[in-house]
Amino acid sequence: MLSLQSDGQTLKIDINRSMTLSEFSKCEKQLKEHTDVETVLVSLSLNVGLDSTIIGLLLVIYEIFKSAKLLSVELSSPEQLHVLKMAQLDTLFELK
């Protein structure tokens, strides 16, 4: 699912598996508690399938934190990079 770590300046979001829509709603509420950070680092685990729920979560992360100085997604595989580029998320996030 999702784990969050924040030091007030940087929010680290680890997504370690796909999630259901109800889990997605809970995650969205958690994210909105950290809107004042300057840097958002998202890490996608290798076993995370990039289905519509995860793509939707990344779009929600962008909408919540679009005023942050840095929005970055750390990928675990070339396939994840390909899918995110096809979804045009490389225009919203720095992909690593």
ZITAJO-V125906 format. One record per pair of residues at least 4 apart in sequence whose ideal C-beta (glycine too) atoms are under 8 Angstrom apart, sorted by the first residue. I is the first residue (numbers start at 1). J is the second residue. D is the distance in whole Angstrom. If there is no record, write none. Layout:
BEGIN
i={I & I}
j={J & J}
d={D & D}
END
This chain:
BEGIN
i={1 & 1 & 1 & 1 & 1 & 1 & 2 & 2 & 2 & 2 & 2 & 2 & 2 & 2 & 2 & 3 & 3 & 3 & 4 & 4 & 4 & 4 & 4 & 4 & 4 & 5 & 5 & 5 & 6 & 6 & 6 & 6 & 6 & 8 & 8 & 9 & 9 & 9 & 10 & 10 & 10 & 10 & 10 & 11 & 11 & 11 & 11 & 11 & 11 & 12 & 12 & 13 & 13 & 13 & 13 & 13 & 13 & 14 & 14 & 15 & 15 & 15 & 15 & 15 & 15 & 15 & 16 & 16 & 16 & 17 & 17 & 17 & 18 & 18 & 18 & 18 & 18 & 19 & 19 & 19 & 19 & 19 & 19 & 20 & 20 & 21 & 21 & 22 & 23 & 24 & 24 & 24 & 24 & 25 & 26 & 27 & 27 & 28 & 28 & 28 & 28 & 29 & 30 & 31 & 31 & 31 & 31 & 32 & 35 & 35 & 37 & 37 & 38 & 38 & 38 & 39 & 39 & 39 & 39 & 40 & 40 & 40 & 40 & 40 & 40 & 41 & 41 & 41 & 42 & 42 & 42 & 42 & 42 & 42 & 42 & 43 & 43 & 44 & 44 & 44 & 44 & 44 & 44 & 44 & 44 & 45 & 46 & 46 & 48 & 48 & 48 & 49 & 50 & 50 & 50 & 50 & 50 & 50 & 50 & 51 & 52 & 53 & 54 & 55 & 55 & 55 & 55 & 56 & 57 & 58 & 58 & 58 & 58 & 58 & 58 & 59 & 59 & 59 & 60 & 61 & 61 & 62 & 62 & 62 & 62 & 62 & 65 & 66 & 66 & 70 & 71 & 71 & 71 & 72 & 72 & 72 & 72 & 73 & 73 & 73 & 73 & 73 & 73 & 74 & 75 & 75 & 75 & 75 & 75 & 76 & 77 & 78 & 79 & 80 & 81 & 81 & 82 & 83 & 84 & 84 & 84 & 84 & 85 & 85 & 85 & 88 & 89 & 89 & 90}
j={15 & 16 & 17 & 19 & 23 & 27 & 13 & 14 & 15 & 16 & 19 & 23 & 27 & 30 & 57 & 13 & 14 & 16 & 11 & 12 & 13 & 14 & 30 & 31 & 34 & 11 & 12 & 14 & 10 & 11 & 12 & 34 & 37 & 36 & 37 & 37 & 38 & 39 & 37 & 38 & 39 & 40 & 41 & 34 & 37 & 39 & 40 & 41 & 65 & 41 & 43 & 31 & 40 & 41 & 42 & 43 & 61 & 43 & 45 & 42 & 43 & 44 & 45 & 48 & 54 & 57 & 45 & 47 & 48 & 45 & 47 & 48 & 48 & 49 & 51 & 53 & 54 & 23 & 24 & 27 & 53 & 54 & 57 & 24 & 53 & 25 & 53 & 26 & 27 & 28 & 53 & 56 & 57 & 29 & 30 & 31 & 57 & 32 & 57 & 60 & 64 & 33 & 34 & 60 & 61 & 64 & 65 & 64 & 64 & 65 & 65 & 68 & 68 & 69 & 70 & 68 & 69 & 70 & 72 & 61 & 65 & 68 & 70 & 71 & 72 & 70 & 72 & 74 & 58 & 61 & 71 & 72 & 73 & 74 & 93 & 73 & 74 & 48 & 50 & 54 & 73 & 74 & 75 & 76 & 80 & 76 & 76 & 77 & 54 & 76 & 80 & 54 & 54 & 55 & 79 & 80 & 83 & 84 & 87 & 55 & 56 & 57 & 58 & 59 & 83 & 87 & 89 & 60 & 61 & 62 & 73 & 84 & 89 & 92 & 93 & 63 & 89 & 92 & 64 & 65 & 71 & 66 & 71 & 89 & 92 & 93 & 71 & 71 & 92 & 94 & 92 & 93 & 94 & 93 & 94 & 95 & 96 & 84 & 89 & 93 & 94 & 95 & 96 & 96 & 80 & 81 & 84 & 95 & 96 & 80 & 81 & 82 & 83 & 84 & 85 & 95 & 86 & 87 & 89 & 90 & 93 & 95 & 89 & 90 & 95 & 92 & 93 & 95 & 95}
d={8 & 7 & 6 & 5 & 6 & 7 & 6 & 7 & 6 & 8 & 7 & 8 & 5 & 7 & 8 & 8 & 5 & 7 & 6 & 7 & 6 & 8 & 6 & 7 & 7 & 7 & 4 & 8 & 7 & 5 & 7 & 5 & 6 & 8 & 7 & 6 & 5 & 6 & 6 & 7 & 4 & 8 & 7 & 5 & 4 & 7 & 5 & 7 & 8 & 5 & 7 & 8 & 7 & 7 & 5 & 7 & 7 & 5 & 7 & 7 & 7 & 5 & 7 & 5 & 7 & 7 & 4 & 7 & 7 & 7 & 6 & 6 & 6 & 5 & 6 & 6 & 6 & 4 & 6 & 7 & 6 & 8 & 8 & 7 & 8 & 7 & 7 & 7 & 6 & 7 & 6 & 7 & 6 & 7 & 7 & 6 & 6 & 7 & 8 & 6 & 8 & 7 & 8 & 7 & 6 & 5 & 8 & 6 & 6 & 7 & 7 & 6 & 6 & 5 & 7 & 6 & 6 & 5 & 8 & 7 & 5 & 5 & 7 & 5 & 7 & 8 & 5 & 7 & 7 & 6 & 8 & 7 & 5 & 7 & 7 & 8 & 5 & 5 & 8 & 8 & 6 & 7 & 6 & 6 & 6 & 6 & 4 & 6 & 6 & 8 & 8 & 7 & 5 & 6 & 8 & 6 & 4 & 7 & 8 & 7 & 6 & 6 & 7 & 7 & 8 & 5 & 7 & 6 & 6 & 7 & 7 & 8 & 6 & 8 & 7 & 6 & 8 & 8 & 6 & 6 & 7 & 6 & 6 & 8 & 5 & 7 & 6 & 7 & 8 & 7 & 7 & 5 & 7 & 6 & 4 & 8 & 6 & 7 & 7 & 5 & 7 & 5 & 7 & 5 & 4 & 5 & 7 & 6 & 7 & 6 & 7 & 6 & 6 & 6 & 6 & 6 & 6 & 6 & 4 & 6 & 8 & 6 & 7 & 5 & 8 & 8 & 6 & 7 & 5}
END
